[in-house]
Structure formats: structure tokens, C-alpha cells
Amino acid sequence: MWTLVLNCGSSSVKVALLEPDTGAVAVTGLAERLGTAGAALRLDVSGERRVVDLGGGSYPAAFAALLAGLDELGLRAQVQAIGHRVVHGGEAFSVPATITPEVLDAIRACSALAPLHNPANVAGIEAAQQAFPALPQVAVFDTAFHQTMPEVAYRYAVPEAWYRQHGVRRYGFHGTSHAWVAQEAARMLGRPLTELNLVTAHLGNGCSVCAVQGGRSVDTSMGLTPLEGLVMGTRSGDVDPGLHDFIARQAGLSLDQVTAALNRESGLLGLSGLASDVRELEAAAGRGHAGARLALDVFVYRLAQAVAGMAVALGQVDALVFTGGIGENSVTVRAATLARLGVLGAGVDDDANARAVRGTPGVISAPGRLTTLVVNTDEERMIARETARALEAGA
């Protein structure tokens, strides 16, 4: 079943038309800078790129251009379903859901938990419904995979009323990626997923680790929002909650300004004073840039701590899995992380680690050490699969 996968952000829409069983991809695309004079849609087909100027348009203009592009390519008739990435489903959704007015209202109700993401997801869904009114559409939630976490893992030690009345708990994110790479790791190892205890590390501009026991999430590093946990590209990860009040008073900032700085000016960027991209930081560190070296060292230290912490949830770790832009490509980050994880019996095979870049997955651990793999994530294909399953199940 050819499925159109849509990932709608505040000013962009990522697009992929693919067949979930085979992984065949007919077209990929990106509409970006929506609502600005530079708004444009890029479609990539068989190595060729087509760019359409959207004239400052937003979601409706992007979807109209997408429809026209699919018609021109003779692909519109192949689209049989649409799968939407939705960031936050709260406690309402533990599995993907066919989009109905009630489901859309529930997604809107989660907007307070993801104010930067869910409103954009809703706007994209509404535009897609107008563009493809006859097609079934499914919401696939980043948070759903983590709804199997036990209460001891998802509850904060805060007043009970905060949880009961306002939903203050740990939800976790990157669920589609963690689920995909866990399945792929089991396939690569030739073992049933139900028998494995895995720690999966999704490392990109956003980063999180997850403890996957028998294919189910039992703990993860992100929490109420995607700000909790690891050091990320521009996000701080874990900080003392008292920091907000302290820096607001000392620097004369509002709560919104502090939160914005922790999301957009912190992490690797904040520590290095240079960049949020690990590739740039590795190059700068090689030239002796102290801030870049510090940022990478802190990133690795916090990552190793989090991986070791996931072992508590699992009891034992059968394998560690790296994925995401950093996880799939940074030989240095992987090696440095494994060097800090001797407590788990980790050790790197330098030659295998060096080969596992640019889309080449594989085992990178030294013989006799904790099995460690690099696995390419494929969130679009996972969303397409989940969309097909939801429709088959009548969810």
C-alpha cells in the first residue's frame, strides 16, 4: 500500500511516498520556510530535483503544490493512505489512530504539552484532509511507543495534583525511531526482539536514549517535553529546575526567555559558543578549539551516563544501538562513549567503527565485549508501516 508520510513542523512539511513492506520510495520532498517570501517545495524523484516557489504561502499552498507535483509525475493515483507524524499524544494514545474529528480534538488537547509541535501537526492534518479528502489518514505519535513505561519510570516526584490535573509526567519522544531500530537490531542479530534487552540511542539535533525490553519501552531519557535528558544540538538537556528562577532573577529574563534559551541557545551550541553540528565541532576540536572540545566531552559524558542508567531499567543489556545523524556517522562520538562504558563491558572495534558511516550499518563492538551496533533509522517507513497496521486493525 503506497503511503504518503507527512511530518509537519511550524514552517515546514517533510514528505515521502513509499511502500512500507518493500521500502520502495517513489518521491521525497520538503516544503520549507512556509509563511515567508522564501517558501518553496522541493521534490526529489529518481535523482532529479524539482523546486516550486510557493510565493510566501503556508500549508494549503504547500499541499496544492504537492498535489500538482504528484499529478505531473503521475503518482497521485498511487497514494492510498496518509500517515502523519504527531509529536505528542499524551496518555490518550498508546497506538496510532485513524484520524477522526474526535482524534483531531484529542491532538489539539495535547497542545499544551507540545506548544511548538502539536498546533503545527494539526494545521498540517487539516490541510492534508482538504487536499486528500477521500483518503484514510492516520496519526502516528512520537510518544505512543513509551506508553508501556511503568509508573516508577514515568512519574515525577511532584505534587499528585500536578499529574492528575495537568498531566505532569514523563512521556518520552523519538518513539518511531526507537521502535524501528530495535526491530532492525533484532533482525541484524538474528534473535527474536521479544528476547532482547536493548539500549537504543537516537542522536541527532535532538537526542534521547531508550531502554527496550522485549520490544517495549520501559524507560527513556526525554520527559514531559523534549528538553529533558541528554545534551543536544541547541537544547540543554537536564539542568537543575532551580536554574529557571535563578537566571531569571540574575539576568532579568522572563520565564519564556529562559525556556527559549534552554531550547535554542544551549546544548552543543551553548557549550562551544561555536556550532550545534557535531561535524563542525569535531573539526574545530581538531584545530584546538577549547569550546568545541568541551562541548563534545560533555555530550559524550552525559550520553554514557544515560546509557548506563538504562541498564537499571533492563536488569541486563544485550546490545547497545546507535542511530540518528550523529549516531550513524560520528566515529569519534561512538568510540568515546564506549570508552566510558567499561562498567557495562563495552569496547570498540576501531576498524568496524570506522566503516560504519554514511549509511553503512553494522556491529562495531570488539569481540567479547557488549554487542554494539550502528543501525540506520527510517522513521518514514516506520510511520508508513504503522499507518497500514492501524488501517488493517480499524484503529
N, C-alpha and C positions, 0 to 999 in steps of 0.2 A: 504494500500500500504506500504510494508516494505521499509523503507528508511534508508540508511546509512548516518549518520550525521558525518561530519568531521570538526574538529577545529584544524587548522594547525598553529602552532607557529614557532618561529625561530629555535627551536631544538626539537620540539615535535609535535605529532599528537594525539588528543583525538578522540576516535571512539565510536559510538553507533549504533547498528542496532535495530530499533524499529518500531512499528506500531503506527502512530500518533493518530489515533482515539481511540484506546483502551489503549495506553500507554504500551503495552506489549513490553518487551525488550528481544531480543534474545542473544545479546552479547554486552559487553562494553570492551573498551581497551584503552591502552595508549602506543604509541611509544615515547620514550624519549631519551635524550642525543644523538640525531642524529648528525652524523658527528664526534663522539668521539669513543674511544675504548670501552666505556661502553654502546653503543647504543643497545637498546633491545625493543622488542614488548611484551606487556603483554595483554593477552585476558582473560576475565572473563566470564564464561558461567555456569549458574546454580550452582553457589557457588564454581566452580572449576576454578583454575587459570593455564594458560599455558604461559610460558615465552620463547621467541625466541631470541637468540643472533643475532644481526644484523651485527656484525663484523665491526663496525665503519661506516656503511652505512648511507645514508641520505634518502630523501623522496622516491626515486624509490625502494630502498631496503625495506623500511618500508611497502610500498604498495604491493610489491611482497610477503612479509611475511604475510601481511594481507590476500591477495588472497589465499595463501596456507592454512592459518588457517581457512578461511571460507570454503574452499573446504573440508578440513579434518573434519570439523564439519557438513558438508552437508548443509551449509547455503548460499553459494554463489548464488544459483539459486533463493533464496528468495529476493535478492536485486533488487528492481525495479526502484529506483531513488537515487540520491546522493544530499544531502544538505550540502553546505559549509558555515561555519561562516566566514564572511568577515568583518573586523573591520570598514573600512572607505569607504563609498560610495559617500562622498562629497554631492554636490547638484544634482548630476546626478541620484541618485537612492532614491526614496521615498517608493519603494516596492521591494520585492525580484525579481530577474531576472534570467530567464533561461540563462545559460552561453553559449555565442556565442563568436566568435573571437572579435567582436565589444565590447561586455560586458567585456571581459577579458582586452582589451586595456583600457577601461574606468577605470577598477580597478587599472591597472598599473598607470594610470594618477593621481590617488589619493595617490600614494605612498609618495609624498612629504608631505602630510598631516598626514601620519601614517608610517614613515620610518621603524619603528621596527615591524610593523604588516603586512601591505599590501604586501610587497615583499614575505613574508613567505606564506601568503594566496595564492598568485599567484603560487608560487612554488608547493604548495600542490594541487592546482587545476590542474596544468599541469600533475603532477604525477598521479592524480586520473583519468584524461582523458586517459592517457596511459594504466592504469590498468583496466579501465572500459569503453572502447571506445564506446560501444553500448548503454550505459545508459544515460538518460537525467540527467543533473546536474544543480543545482540552487544555486545562491549566495544569502545569507540572511545577510543583512547588520546591524551591530550594530547601525549605525547612522540613518537608514531609519525611525524608529519609531518617531524620533524627527524632521523630516522634516515638521511636522504640526505646529511647533512653529511659533508664529507671529514674524514679523520683529523686533518689540520692544524687544523681548526676545533674539533673536539670533544675533543682530548686536552689535559690539563693537564700542565705541566712538573713532575711529581711522580714519585716512585719508580715504576718499571714495575710492581712487585708490587701497588701500590695499585689500579691499573687491572685487572690480570689477576685478582687475588684478591677485590677488593672492589667492582669496577665504578665506580671513581672517574674520572669523565669528565663532559663537558658533554652534557646531554640536551635541554634546552630544553622550553618549555611553551607553552600557548595555541595548540597546533598546529591545532586545528579552526578557530579564529578566523583565524589567518594564512592557512590554506588557502582558507577561504571568501572573504575579502576580496581575495585575489589573483585568484581566479576572477571575482569581481564587477568588479574594476578592469579586467581584460581585456575583459569584456563592455561596460563603460561606454566604454572607449577604442576599441572596435571592432577590436581586434587579437588575434591568437592568443596565448594565455597562453604557449605554447612559445617565443615570440619576445621575451618581455618580461623585463627585469631590474627587479625591484621591491623597494623597501624598505617593509615594512608595519609600522605602529606601533600596537600594541594597548595602549591607555591607559585603564585603569580603576583600581580599587583595587590590582590587580596590573598591572604594565606590562612589556612586552617589545617589542623590535623584531626583525625577521627579514629576512634577505636571501633573496629568492625569485627563482631563476634558471630560466626555462623551466618554472615551476610547481613547482620542487623547492626545498626549504630547503637553503641552503648555509652559513648561519651564523645565529645568533640570540644574544640578549643574556643570557637565563637559562641556568643551567648544571646542575650536579649537583642543585640544589634551586631552587625559585622565588625564592630570596633574592638570587641573583646578578643583576647588571645595573643597570637603571635605578632611580632613586629612585621609590618607590611610596607608596601611602597610608600604610601603617604599617611597610613594610619598608625597610631601609636601602639596598638595592642594594649596589654594590661598596664594600667597605671593605678596608683593609689586613688581611690574615689575622692579623698580629701583634696586632691590636686585642683579640682574644679573651683572650689571655694577659695583656696589659697591663691592661685594665679589670677582669678577674677579680681580679688582684692588688691593684690600686689601690682598687677599690670593695668588695672582699671578696665577690665574686659567684661562684657556681658556673658551670660551662660551660653548664648548662641555662638558667640565669638570663640569661646573656649572649645566648644564642641566642634565647631568648624575647623579650628586649628588642629585638634586631635585627629580629625578625619583627613584633612587635606594638606597639612603643613608639617606633619610629624613622620614617624617611621623612618625608613631609609633616607628620605629626603631631609627630614629634620635633623637626624644624627650627622649626616655627612655635610649638610649645607651645600650640597652639590647636585644630587640627582636621586630619583626614585628607582631608576633602572639598574638592575644588578650588573648588566653588561658594562655600563658606563662606570660603575663603581669599581668593578674588578680591574678595568683598565687604569683607572685613576689610582687605585691602591698600588698597582704595579709600578706606577711612576712616583710613589712615595707620598700620596695624598693621605694625611693622617685621618681626616674626617671620613673618607671613604673606607679606610681600613677599620676604623671603629664601628661604622655602620654595619659592615659585613660581619665583624666579630660578634656584635650584639645580636644580629639576626640569627646567626648560627647557634649561639649560646641559648637563646630563648627557644629556638626550634628544638634543640636537643633536649632541653628541659621538658618541653611539652610532649615529645615523643616518649620519653621515659615515664612521664605522668600517665600516659595512656596505658602503659603496662599494668598499672594498678587496676584499671577497669577490666582488663582482659585476663589477668592472672598469669598468662604466659603470652609471648609474642612469637608467632610462627614466621612472620615476614614483615618487613617494612617496605612501603611502596612510595616512591617519589613520582609526582606528576605536576602538571601546570607548566607555564613558561619557564620558570626558574628550575623547578624540579626535573623537567625533561632535558634541560640544556646546560645547567651550571655544574660542570665537573668539580669546580672548586667548592661550591656550597655543599654538594653531596659528600665529598671527601672529608671536609672539615666537620660536618655534622656527625658522620660515622666515627670520626676520630674521638669525638666527645661521648660516644655511646658505648664505650667499652663495658660499662656496667650491664648492658644487655647482650654482650658478646658480639658486638658489631665490629666489622673490619672490611676494608675496601680492597678490591682487586683493581689496581690503578689502570691496567690496560683495558679491562672491561668497562671501567667507569669512563675512560676517555672515548671509547667507541659509542657510548650511549648518549648521543646528541643528535640534534636535527632530525627528530622523528624516528630514531633507531632505539627501540625498547630492548630490555634485556636484564639479566642478573648481573649485578655489579659487586656483589659481596665476595670476599676471599673465601676459599674452601674452608669448611668447618666453622665459619662464623655465621652470625644472624643473617638469614637469607634476606637480601635487599634487592629490589627490582626498580627499574625505571619503566613506567607504563604511560603511554600516550592517552590523555583524557580525550573524550569525544562526547561532550555534553549535548551537542545537537542530535547525535544518533541516539543517545540515551533518551532524550526528550521524545524523539520520534517513536522509539520502542514503547515508552510509557504511554504515549498517545494511543498507539494501536491497542495496547493491553486494556486501557480504560474503555475504549470503544467496544472491544470484544466482550468486556465484562459488563457493559451497560452502566458504568460508574457515572 
